[in-house]
Amino acid sequence: MENRTEVTEFILLGLTSDPGLQLPLFLTFLLIYTITLVGNLGMILLIVLDSRLHTPMYFFLGNLSLVDICYSSAVTPTVMAGLLLGDTVISYNACAAQMFLFAVFATVENCLLASMAYDRYAAVCEPLHYTTTMTTRVCTWLISGSYVIGFLNASIYTADTFSLTFCRSNLVHHFFCDIPAVMALSCSDRHVNEMLLVYIALSTCASHFTAVSIFYGTVIFMYLQPSSSHSMDTDKVISVFYTMVIPMLNPVVYSLRNQEVKTAFLKVKSAFISWKQNSL
Ligand SMILES: *[C@@H]1O[C@H](CO)[C@@H](O)[C@H](O)[C@H]1NC(C)=O
């Protein structure tokens, strides 16, 4: 039997092990963190105090500032303390708490940005209905929904990561307890956990991401290189992607997955079938 010792604390390896860089990095992060706090607190104060800013857009922006403060605070102070004091040991529970808080606020931020995009869409594309679509009730729902989703998403990921057994090493190759860095230390079978991580992140955007990266990736490869450094043969192969493959993929990626297009497709299909039956 192998000798298993449970991990009770982690050591964050941080950004650098070079002692000469620690003070400059500390001062840089201190500056960044101070600007983050002052800028975002200032925004919140301004929005609360000025009644002309009591509109949906500023309601979202105020919440965005709040979330920015929180998720920066989940990481930056501990990194700064590590740089200044050289103490980068973090207990098992503190590591889980940091991962959870960071994931909550990062997810809320994602959802708030999506809500803000919807708000601007409503204001720009349907201005006449704006006051009836973006009511206080809708705004409250969008914002509280963002926090609920953040809480659920972070619970799933943190529980998923900390359900693993840690025994291999407790050296985290990162400056905070982020999911992949901690997961890498586990000696359990991580296959399912890693698949979950990849699946939830990619499920909504994988096809768009593939199309965009094939298009821009190949175009960048072709046109952003000095002409002496590449051979005409690879160029020709690469060109196949953006001249032929992309035009083929675009309908699949952008249109066929939309509900409206699927419905329209089914309608045309049934119209075609009944036309065929009538003409027989
Ligand atoms: C849920 O959390 C994971 C891990 O932090 C993250 O990768 C993913 O983007 C989050 N989902 C949303 C909708 O933000």
py3Dmol code that shows the C-alpha trace and the ligand (Angstrom):
import py3Dmol

protein = """\
ATOM      1  CA  MET A   1       0.000   0.000   0.000  1.00  0.00           C
ATOM      2  CA  GLU A   2       1.227   3.487  -0.761  1.00  0.00           C
ATOM      3  CA  ASN A   3       1.880   5.848   2.079  1.00  0.00           C
ATOM      4  CA  ARG A   4      -0.809   8.524   1.958  1.00  0.00           C
ATOM      5  CA  THR A   5      -0.618  11.669   4.027  1.00  0.00           C
ATOM      6  CA  GLU A   6      -3.575  14.039   3.776  1.00  0.00           C
ATOM      7  CA  VAL A   7      -2.776  17.622   2.835  1.00  0.00           C
ATOM      8  CA  THR A   8      -3.849  20.113   5.522  1.00  0.00           C
ATOM      9  CA  GLU A   9      -2.334  23.221   4.001  1.00  0.00           C
ATOM     10  CA  PHE A  10      -1.100  24.462   0.653  1.00  0.00           C
ATOM     11  CA  ILE A  11       1.904  26.523  -0.310  1.00  0.00           C
ATOM     12  CA  LEU A  12       1.352  29.056  -3.060  1.00  0.00           C
ATOM     13  CA  LEU A  13       4.430  29.262  -5.254  1.00  0.00           C
ATOM     14  CA  GLY A  14       3.432  32.763  -6.341  1.00  0.00           C
ATOM     15  CA  LEU A  15       4.458  34.823  -9.326  1.00  0.00           C
ATOM     16  CA  THR A  16       8.176  34.775  -8.746  1.00  0.00           C
ATOM     17  CA  SER A  17      10.786  33.230  -6.493  1.00  0.00           C
ATOM     18  CA  ASP A  18      13.247  36.024  -7.233  1.00  0.00           C
ATOM     19  CA  PRO A  19      13.582  37.984  -3.968  1.00  0.00           C
ATOM     20  CA  GLY A  20      14.656  41.106  -5.864  1.00  0.00           C
ATOM     21  CA  LEU A  21      11.286  41.296  -7.612  1.00  0.00           C
ATOM     22  CA  GLN A  22       9.115  40.945  -4.527  1.00  0.00           C
ATOM     23  CA  LEU A  23       9.144  44.563  -3.374  1.00  0.00           C
ATOM     24  CA  PRO A  24       8.569  46.086  -6.854  1.00  0.00           C
ATOM     25  CA  LEU A  25       5.708  43.623  -7.400  1.00  0.00           C
ATOM     26  CA  PHE A  26       4.247  44.430  -3.992  1.00  0.00           C
ATOM     27  CA  LEU A  27       4.271  48.155  -4.792  1.00  0.00           C
ATOM     28  CA  THR A  28       2.738  47.579  -8.246  1.00  0.00           C
ATOM     29  CA  PHE A  29      -0.107  45.481  -6.803  1.00  0.00           C
ATOM     30  CA  LEU A  30      -0.618  47.986  -3.995  1.00  0.00           C
ATOM     31  CA  LEU A  31      -1.069  50.715  -6.594  1.00  0.00           C
ATOM     32  CA  ILE A  32      -3.435  48.589  -8.694  1.00  0.00           C
ATOM     33  CA  TYR A  33      -5.485  47.575  -5.666  1.00  0.00           C
ATOM     34  CA  THR A  34      -5.691  51.145  -4.341  1.00  0.00           C
ATOM     35  CA  ILE A  35      -6.916  52.415  -7.722  1.00  0.00           C
ATOM     36  CA  THR A  36      -9.437  49.550  -7.840  1.00  0.00           C
ATOM     37  CA  LEU A  37     -10.837  50.417  -4.409  1.00  0.00           C
ATOM     38  CA  VAL A  38     -10.880  54.196  -4.885  1.00  0.00           C
ATOM     39  CA  GLY A  39     -12.291  54.037  -8.422  1.00  0.00           C
ATOM     40  CA  ASN A  40     -15.036  51.554  -7.674  1.00  0.00           C
ATOM     41  CA  LEU A  41     -16.028  52.976  -4.287  1.00  0.00           C
ATOM     42  CA  GLY A  42     -16.130  56.414  -5.922  1.00  0.00           C
ATOM     43  CA  MET A  43     -18.450  55.106  -8.634  1.00  0.00           C
ATOM     44  CA  ILE A  44     -20.787  53.505  -6.087  1.00  0.00           C
ATOM     45  CA  LEU A  45     -20.911  56.682  -3.999  1.00  0.00           C
ATOM     46  CA  LEU A  46     -21.609  58.849  -7.047  1.00  0.00           C
ATOM     47  CA  ILE A  47     -24.388  56.574  -8.265  1.00  0.00           C
ATOM     48  CA  VAL A  48     -26.050  56.404  -4.846  1.00  0.00           C
ATOM     49  CA  LEU A  49     -25.844  60.157  -4.231  1.00  0.00           C
ATOM     50  CA  ASP A  50     -26.916  61.574  -7.602  1.00  0.00           C
ATOM     51  CA  SER A  51     -30.571  60.875  -8.375  1.00  0.00           C
ATOM     52  CA  ARG A  52     -29.963  61.506 -12.098  1.00  0.00           C
ATOM     53  CA  LEU A  53     -27.930  58.295 -12.067  1.00  0.00           C
ATOM     54  CA  HIS A  54     -30.813  56.232 -10.703  1.00  0.00           C
ATOM     55  CA  THR A  55     -31.394  54.457 -14.020  1.00  0.00           C
ATOM     56  CA  PRO A  56     -31.028  50.766 -14.944  1.00  0.00           C
ATOM     57  CA  MET A  57     -27.637  51.276 -16.603  1.00  0.00           C
ATOM     58  CA  TYR A  58     -26.112  52.866 -13.498  1.00  0.00           C
ATOM     59  CA  PHE A  59     -27.814  50.347 -11.259  1.00  0.00           C
ATOM     60  CA  PHE A  60     -25.899  47.666 -13.190  1.00  0.00           C
ATOM     61  CA  LEU A  61     -22.673  49.698 -13.186  1.00  0.00           C
ATOM     62  CA  GLY A  62     -22.912  50.205  -9.421  1.00  0.00           C
ATOM     63  CA  ASN A  63     -23.267  46.475  -8.900  1.00  0.00           C
ATOM     64  CA  LEU A  64     -20.387  45.843 -11.290  1.00  0.00           C
ATOM     65  CA  SER A  65     -18.203  48.127  -9.162  1.00  0.00           C
ATOM     66  CA  LEU A  66     -19.232  46.280  -6.023  1.00  0.00           C
ATOM     67  CA  VAL A  67     -18.419  42.911  -7.581  1.00  0.00           C
ATOM     68  CA  ASP A  68     -15.083  44.227  -8.886  1.00  0.00           C
ATOM     69  CA  ILE A  69     -14.094  45.266  -5.365  1.00  0.00           C
ATOM     70  CA  CYS A  70     -15.110  41.884  -3.977  1.00  0.00           C
ATOM     71  CA  TYR A  71     -13.338  39.694  -6.450  1.00  0.00           C
ATOM     72  CA  SER A  72     -10.177  41.713  -6.452  1.00  0.00           C
ATOM     73  CA  SER A  73     -10.275  41.520  -2.634  1.00  0.00           C
ATOM     74  CA  ALA A  74     -10.592  37.742  -2.748  1.00  0.00           C
ATOM     75  CA  VAL A  75      -7.124  37.525  -4.292  1.00  0.00           C
ATOM     76  CA  THR A  76      -4.985  40.679  -4.191  1.00  0.00           C
ATOM     77  CA  PRO A  77      -4.500  41.231  -0.402  1.00  0.00           C
ATOM     78  CA  THR A  78      -3.236  37.671   0.156  1.00  0.00           C
ATOM     79  CA  VAL A  79      -0.863  37.989  -2.805  1.00  0.00           C
ATOM     80  CA  MET A  80       0.482  41.253  -1.407  1.00  0.00           C
ATOM     81  CA  ALA A  81       0.900  39.766   2.062  1.00  0.00           C
ATOM     82  CA  GLY A  82       2.798  36.840   0.516  1.00  0.00           C
ATOM     83  CA  LEU A  83       5.146  39.198  -1.319  1.00  0.00           C
ATOM     84  CA  LEU A  84       5.772  41.385   1.689  1.00  0.00           C
ATOM     85  CA  LEU A  85       6.067  38.784   4.447  1.00  0.00           C
ATOM     86  CA  GLY A  86       7.254  35.854   2.359  1.00  0.00           C
ATOM     87  CA  ASP A  87       4.591  33.709   4.009  1.00  0.00           C
ATOM     88  CA  THR A  88       2.683  31.901   1.300  1.00  0.00           C
ATOM     89  CA  VAL A  89       1.226  29.044   3.345  1.00  0.00           C
ATOM     90  CA  ILE A  90      -2.562  28.861   3.117  1.00  0.00           C
ATOM     91  CA  SER A  91      -4.699  26.440   5.109  1.00  0.00           C
ATOM     92  CA  TYR A  92      -6.938  23.918   3.381  1.00  0.00           C
ATOM     93  CA  ASN A  93     -10.085  25.802   4.458  1.00  0.00           C
ATOM     94  CA  ALA A  94      -8.727  29.220   3.538  1.00  0.00           C
ATOM     95  CA  CYS A  95      -7.808  27.874   0.117  1.00  0.00           C
ATOM     96  CA  ALA A  96     -11.347  26.528  -0.385  1.00  0.00           C
ATOM     97  CA  ALA A  97     -12.817  29.827   0.815  1.00  0.00           C
ATOM     98  CA  GLN A  98     -10.650  31.816  -1.574  1.00  0.00           C
ATOM     99  CA  MET A  99     -11.582  29.593  -4.499  1.00  0.00           C
ATOM    100  CA  PHE A 100     -15.273  29.852  -3.619  1.00  0.00           C
ATOM    101  CA  LEU A 101     -15.307  33.636  -3.217  1.00  0.00           C
ATOM    102  CA  PHE A 102     -13.329  34.222  -6.375  1.00  0.00           C
ATOM    103  CA  ALA A 103     -15.632  31.920  -8.371  1.00  0.00           C
ATOM    104  CA  VAL A 104     -18.785  33.565  -6.923  1.00  0.00           C
ATOM    105  CA  PHE A 105     -17.766  37.075  -7.885  1.00  0.00           C
ATOM    106  CA  ALA A 106     -16.220  36.147 -11.217  1.00  0.00           C
ATOM    107  CA  THR A 107     -19.470  34.422 -12.218  1.00  0.00           C
ATOM    108  CA  VAL A 108     -21.605  37.337 -10.959  1.00  0.00           C
ATOM    109  CA  GLU A 109     -19.443  39.642 -13.049  1.00  0.00           C
ATOM    110  CA  ASN A 110     -20.056  37.495 -16.144  1.00  0.00           C
ATOM    111  CA  CYS A 111     -23.807  37.524 -15.557  1.00  0.00           C
ATOM    112  CA  LEU A 112     -23.877  41.272 -14.876  1.00  0.00           C
ATOM    113  CA  LEU A 113     -22.015  41.962 -18.121  1.00  0.00           C
ATOM    114  CA  ALA A 114     -24.578  39.847 -19.971  1.00  0.00           C
ATOM    115  CA  SER A 115     -27.413  41.765 -18.277  1.00  0.00           C
ATOM    116  CA  MET A 116     -25.795  45.067 -19.223  1.00  0.00           C
ATOM    117  CA  ALA A 117     -25.562  43.922 -22.834  1.00  0.00           C
ATOM    118  CA  TYR A 118     -29.289  43.127 -22.720  1.00  0.00           C
ATOM    119  CA  ASP A 119     -30.050  46.524 -21.179  1.00  0.00           C
ATOM    120  CA  ARG A 120     -28.164  48.361 -23.936  1.00  0.00           C
ATOM    121  CA  TYR A 121     -29.779  46.168 -26.583  1.00  0.00           C
ATOM    122  CA  ALA A 122     -33.215  47.112 -25.247  1.00  0.00           C
ATOM    123  CA  ALA A 123     -32.296  50.813 -25.090  1.00  0.00           C
ATOM    124  CA  VAL A 124     -30.792  50.994 -28.571  1.00  0.00           C
ATOM    125  CA  CYS A 125     -32.883  48.533 -30.579  1.00  0.00           C
ATOM    126  CA  GLU A 126     -36.256  48.938 -28.901  1.00  0.00           C
ATOM    127  CA  PRO A 127     -36.168  52.455 -27.441  1.00  0.00           C
ATOM    128  CA  LEU A 128     -39.954  52.909 -27.466  1.00  0.00           C
ATOM    129  CA  HIS A 129     -40.491  49.883 -25.250  1.00  0.00           C
ATOM    130  CA  TYR A 130     -37.458  50.517 -23.065  1.00  0.00           C
ATOM    131  CA  THR A 131     -39.282  51.880 -20.021  1.00  0.00           C
ATOM    132  CA  THR A 132     -41.684  48.945 -20.043  1.00  0.00           C
ATOM    133  CA  THR A 133     -39.025  46.247 -20.617  1.00  0.00           C
ATOM    134  CA  MET A 134     -36.390  47.546 -18.179  1.00  0.00           C
ATOM    135  CA  THR A 135     -38.586  48.059 -15.144  1.00  0.00           C
ATOM    136  CA  THR A 136     -37.224  48.149 -11.617  1.00  0.00           C
ATOM    137  CA  ARG A 137     -38.609  44.652 -11.197  1.00  0.00           C
ATOM    138  CA  VAL A 138     -36.728  43.280 -14.226  1.00  0.00           C
ATOM    139  CA  CYS A 139     -33.496  44.955 -13.087  1.00  0.00           C
ATOM    140  CA  THR A 140     -33.850  43.523  -9.603  1.00  0.00           C
ATOM    141  CA  TRP A 141     -34.470  40.073 -11.052  1.00  0.00           C
ATOM    142  CA  LEU A 142     -31.455  40.268 -13.369  1.00  0.00           C
ATOM    143  CA  ILE A 143     -29.156  41.388 -10.580  1.00  0.00           C
ATOM    144  CA  SER A 144     -30.373  39.008  -7.895  1.00  0.00           C
ATOM    145  CA  GLY A 145     -30.366  36.219 -10.500  1.00  0.00           C
ATOM    146  CA  SER A 146     -26.697  36.993 -11.190  1.00  0.00           C
ATOM    147  CA  TYR A 147     -25.824  36.560  -7.517  1.00  0.00           C
ATOM    148  CA  VAL A 148     -27.809  33.307  -7.267  1.00  0.00           C
ATOM    149  CA  ILE A 149     -26.104  31.874 -10.372  1.00  0.00           C
ATOM    150  CA  GLY A 150     -22.719  32.981  -8.987  1.00  0.00           C
ATOM    151  CA  PHE A 151     -23.382  31.241  -5.712  1.00  0.00           C
ATOM    152  CA  LEU A 152     -24.568  28.006  -7.384  1.00  0.00           C
ATOM    153  CA  ASN A 153     -21.765  27.914  -9.950  1.00  0.00           C
ATOM    154  CA  ALA A 154     -19.091  28.517  -7.322  1.00  0.00           C
ATOM    155  CA  SER A 155     -20.603  25.874  -5.019  1.00  0.00           C
ATOM    156  CA  ILE A 156     -20.512  23.276  -7.796  1.00  0.00           C
ATOM    157  CA  TYR A 157     -16.905  24.017  -8.739  1.00  0.00           C
ATOM    158  CA  THR A 158     -15.510  24.340  -5.243  1.00  0.00           C
ATOM    159  CA  ALA A 159     -17.261  21.193  -4.009  1.00  0.00           C
ATOM    160  CA  ASP A 160     -16.112  19.387  -7.135  1.00  0.00           C
ATOM    161  CA  THR A 161     -12.476  20.398  -6.588  1.00  0.00           C
ATOM    162  CA  PHE A 162     -12.357  19.755  -2.861  1.00  0.00           C
ATOM    163  CA  SER A 163     -14.086  16.390  -3.150  1.00  0.00           C
ATOM    164  CA  LEU A 164     -10.757  15.159  -4.506  1.00  0.00           C
ATOM    165  CA  THR A 165      -8.108  13.660  -2.246  1.00  0.00           C
ATOM    166  CA  PHE A 166      -4.877  15.586  -1.992  1.00  0.00           C
ATOM    167  CA  CYS A 167      -1.787  13.619  -1.130  1.00  0.00           C
ATOM    168  CA  ARG A 168       0.756  14.100  -3.866  1.00  0.00           C
ATOM    169  CA  SER A 169       2.156  17.514  -3.043  1.00  0.00           C
ATOM    170  CA  ASN A 170       0.871  20.729  -1.546  1.00  0.00           C
ATOM    171  CA  LEU A 171       2.762  23.141  -3.787  1.00  0.00           C
ATOM    172  CA  VAL A 172       0.257  25.184  -5.787  1.00  0.00           C
ATOM    173  CA  HIS A 173       1.816  26.522  -8.984  1.00  0.00           C
ATOM    174  CA  HIS A 174      -0.121  29.779  -8.833  1.00  0.00           C
ATOM    175  CA  PHE A 175      -0.462  32.904  -6.722  1.00  0.00           C
ATOM    176  CA  PHE A 176      -3.950  32.030  -5.481  1.00  0.00           C
ATOM    177  CA  CYS A 177      -6.129  28.945  -5.089  1.00  0.00           C
ATOM    178  CA  ASP A 178      -7.568  28.762  -8.592  1.00  0.00           C
ATOM    179  CA  ILE A 179      -9.442  25.635  -9.647  1.00  0.00           C
ATOM    180  CA  PRO A 180      -7.075  24.101 -12.240  1.00  0.00           C
ATOM    181  CA  ALA A 181      -3.962  24.782 -10.150  1.00  0.00           C
ATOM    182  CA  VAL A 182      -5.425  23.044  -7.089  1.00  0.00           C
ATOM    183  CA  MET A 183      -6.999  20.230  -9.091  1.00  0.00           C
ATOM    184  CA  ALA A 184      -3.595  19.406 -10.557  1.00  0.00           C
ATOM    185  CA  LEU A 185      -2.369  18.392  -7.073  1.00  0.00           C
ATOM    186  CA  SER A 186      -4.975  15.729  -6.510  1.00  0.00           C
ATOM    187  CA  CYS A 187      -4.146  12.055  -6.545  1.00  0.00           C
ATOM    188  CA  SER A 188      -7.759  11.011  -7.159  1.00  0.00           C
ATOM    189  CA  ASP A 189      -8.921  10.230 -10.650  1.00  0.00           C
ATOM    190  CA  ARG A 190      -9.613  13.735 -11.922  1.00  0.00           C
ATOM    191  CA  HIS A 191     -11.066  12.774 -15.245  1.00  0.00           C
ATOM    192  CA  VAL A 192     -14.722  13.506 -14.432  1.00  0.00           C
ATOM    193  CA  ASN A 193     -13.916  16.727 -12.574  1.00  0.00           C
ATOM    194  CA  GLU A 194     -11.817  18.061 -15.410  1.00  0.00           C
ATOM    195  CA  MET A 195     -14.453  17.164 -17.960  1.00  0.00           C
ATOM    196  CA  LEU A 196     -17.066  19.041 -15.888  1.00  0.00           C
ATOM    197  CA  LEU A 197     -14.814  22.099 -15.802  1.00  0.00           C
ATOM    198  CA  VAL A 198     -14.247  22.046 -19.534  1.00  0.00           C
ATOM    199  CA  TYR A 199     -17.861  21.209 -20.360  1.00  0.00           C
ATOM    200  CA  ILE A 200     -19.556  24.036 -18.398  1.00  0.00           C
ATOM    201  CA  ALA A 201     -17.109  26.576 -19.706  1.00  0.00           C
ATOM    202  CA  LEU A 202     -17.250  25.662 -23.244  1.00  0.00           C
ATOM    203  CA  SER A 203     -20.791  24.396 -23.734  1.00  0.00           C
ATOM    204  CA  THR A 204     -22.222  27.730 -24.846  1.00  0.00           C
ATOM    205  CA  CYS A 205     -19.395  29.154 -26.870  1.00  0.00           C
ATOM    206  CA  ALA A 206     -17.333  26.273 -28.262  1.00  0.00           C
ATOM    207  CA  SER A 207     -18.688  26.453 -31.797  1.00  0.00           C
ATOM    208  CA  HIS A 208     -18.329  30.246 -32.080  1.00  0.00           C
ATOM    209  CA  PHE A 209     -14.908  30.037 -30.554  1.00  0.00           C
ATOM    210  CA  THR A 210     -13.824  27.360 -33.035  1.00  0.00           C
ATOM    211  CA  ALA A 211     -15.053  29.338 -36.025  1.00  0.00           C
ATOM    212  CA  VAL A 212     -13.474  32.581 -34.855  1.00  0.00           C
ATOM    213  CA  SER A 213     -10.142  30.998 -33.964  1.00  0.00           C
ATOM    214  CA  ILE A 214      -9.880  29.059 -37.228  1.00  0.00           C
ATOM    215  CA  PHE A 215     -10.624  32.240 -39.178  1.00  0.00           C
ATOM    216  CA  TYR A 216      -8.400  34.671 -37.274  1.00  0.00           C
ATOM    217  CA  GLY A 217      -5.774  32.054 -36.406  1.00  0.00           C
ATOM    218  CA  THR A 218      -5.119  31.143 -40.001  1.00  0.00           C
ATOM    219  CA  VAL A 219      -5.368  34.720 -41.240  1.00  0.00           C
ATOM    220  CA  ILE A 220      -2.885  35.887 -38.595  1.00  0.00           C
ATOM    221  CA  PHE A 221      -0.564  33.019 -39.513  1.00  0.00           C
ATOM    222  CA  MET A 222      -0.712  34.042 -43.182  1.00  0.00           C
ATOM    223  CA  TYR A 223      -0.493  37.808 -43.041  1.00  0.00           C
ATOM    224  CA  LEU A 224       1.388  38.659 -39.862  1.00  0.00           C
ATOM    225  CA  GLN A 225       4.595  36.802 -40.681  1.00  0.00           C
ATOM    226  CA  PRO A 226       7.609  38.092 -42.562  1.00  0.00           C
ATOM    227  CA  SER A 227       7.499  36.561 -46.014  1.00  0.00           C
ATOM    228  CA  SER A 228      10.953  34.956 -45.625  1.00  0.00           C
ATOM    229  CA  SER A 229       9.910  32.816 -42.666  1.00  0.00           C
ATOM    230  CA  HIS A 230       7.294  30.586 -44.180  1.00  0.00           C
ATOM    231  CA  SER A 231       7.032  28.155 -46.994  1.00  0.00           C
ATOM    232  CA  MET A 232       4.515  28.394 -49.780  1.00  0.00           C
ATOM    233  CA  ASP A 233       3.376  24.822 -49.132  1.00  0.00           C
ATOM    234  CA  THR A 234       2.159  25.425 -45.587  1.00  0.00           C
ATOM    235  CA  ASP A 235       0.616  28.691 -46.772  1.00  0.00           C
ATOM    236  CA  LYS A 236      -1.493  26.856 -49.296  1.00  0.00           C
ATOM    237  CA  VAL A 237      -2.754  24.381 -46.723  1.00  0.00           C
ATOM    238  CA  ILE A 238      -3.575  27.187 -44.299  1.00  0.00           C
ATOM    239  CA  SER A 239      -5.429  29.079 -47.035  1.00  0.00           C
ATOM    240  CA  VAL A 240      -7.794  26.169 -47.481  1.00  0.00           C
ATOM    241  CA  PHE A 241      -9.252  26.964 -44.054  1.00  0.00           C
ATOM    242  CA  TYR A 242     -10.242  30.525 -44.617  1.00  0.00           C
ATOM    243  CA  THR A 243     -11.145  30.233 -48.264  1.00  0.00           C
ATOM    244  CA  MET A 244     -13.190  27.023 -48.048  1.00  0.00           C
ATOM    245  CA  VAL A 245     -13.736  25.626 -44.545  1.00  0.00           C
ATOM    246  CA  ILE A 246     -14.975  28.804 -42.838  1.00  0.00           C
ATOM    247  CA  PRO A 247     -17.734  29.573 -45.367  1.00  0.00           C
ATOM    248  CA  MET A 248     -18.927  26.001 -44.852  1.00  0.00           C
ATOM    249  CA  LEU A 249     -18.899  26.221 -41.046  1.00  0.00           C
ATOM    250  CA  ASN A 250     -20.542  29.610 -40.598  1.00  0.00           C
ATOM    251  CA  PRO A 251     -24.171  28.566 -41.249  1.00  0.00           C
ATOM    252  CA  VAL A 252     -23.759  25.670 -38.824  1.00  0.00           C
ATOM    253  CA  VAL A 253     -22.168  27.785 -36.136  1.00  0.00           C
ATOM    254  CA  TYR A 254     -24.157  30.996 -36.278  1.00  0.00           C
ATOM    255  CA  SER A 255     -27.550  30.065 -37.647  1.00  0.00           C
ATOM    256  CA  LEU A 256     -28.520  26.425 -37.449  1.00  0.00           C
ATOM    257  CA  ARG A 257     -28.195  26.360 -33.681  1.00  0.00           C
ATOM    258  CA  ASN A 258     -30.650  29.245 -33.168  1.00  0.00           C
ATOM    259  CA  GLN A 259     -34.158  28.323 -32.093  1.00  0.00           C
ATOM    260  CA  GLU A 260     -35.715  30.691 -34.668  1.00  0.00           C
ATOM    261  CA  VAL A 261     -33.777  29.117 -37.512  1.00  0.00           C
ATOM    262  CA  LYS A 262     -34.629  25.611 -36.314  1.00  0.00           C
ATOM    263  CA  THR A 263     -38.342  26.516 -36.158  1.00  0.00           C
ATOM    264  CA  ALA A 264     -38.227  28.111 -39.615  1.00  0.00           C
ATOM    265  CA  PHE A 265     -36.465  25.049 -40.988  1.00  0.00           C
ATOM    266  CA  LEU A 266     -39.147  22.723 -39.591  1.00  0.00           C
ATOM    267  CA  LYS A 267     -41.903  24.955 -41.030  1.00  0.00           C
ATOM    268  CA  VAL A 268     -40.378  24.923 -44.513  1.00  0.00           C
ATOM    269  CA  LYS A 269     -39.915  21.177 -44.252  1.00  0.00           C
ATOM    270  CA  SER A 270     -43.562  20.494 -43.340  1.00  0.00           C
ATOM    271  CA  ALA A 271     -44.741  22.919 -46.049  1.00  0.00           C
ATOM    272  CA  PHE A 272     -42.639  21.024 -48.555  1.00  0.00           C
ATOM    273  CA  ILE A 273     -44.048  17.655 -47.419  1.00  0.00           C
ATOM    274  CA  SER A 274     -47.679  18.787 -47.690  1.00  0.00           C
ATOM    275  CA  TRP A 275     -46.977  20.330 -51.110  1.00  0.00           C
ATOM    276  CA  LYS A 276     -45.562  17.008 -52.275  1.00  0.00           C
ATOM    277  CA  GLN A 277     -48.589  15.105 -50.957  1.00  0.00           C
ATOM    278  CA  ASN A 278     -51.005  17.510 -52.680  1.00  0.00           C
ATOM    279  CA  SER A 279     -49.261  17.278 -55.997  1.00  0.00           C
ATOM    280  CA  LEU A 280     -49.323  13.475 -55.982  1.00  0.00           C
TER     281      LEU A 280
END
"""
ligand_1 = """\
14
LIG
C -18.532 29.093 -13.309
O -17.321 28.946 -12.632
C -16.246 28.460 -13.424
C -15.052 28.268 -12.536
O -14.717 29.426 -11.843
C -15.960 29.410 -14.578
O -14.965 28.880 -15.413
C -17.235 29.634 -15.373
O -17.005 30.609 -16.357
C -18.345 30.090 -14.445
N -19.605 30.223 -15.200
C -20.109 31.418 -15.515
C -21.429 31.421 -16.203
O -19.547 32.446 -15.245
"""
view = py3Dmol.view(width=600, height=400)
view.addModel(protein, "pdb")
view.setStyle({"model": 0}, {"cartoon": {"style": "trace"}})
view.addModel(ligand_1, "xyz")
view.setStyle({"model": 1}, {"stick": {}})
view.zoomTo()
view.show()
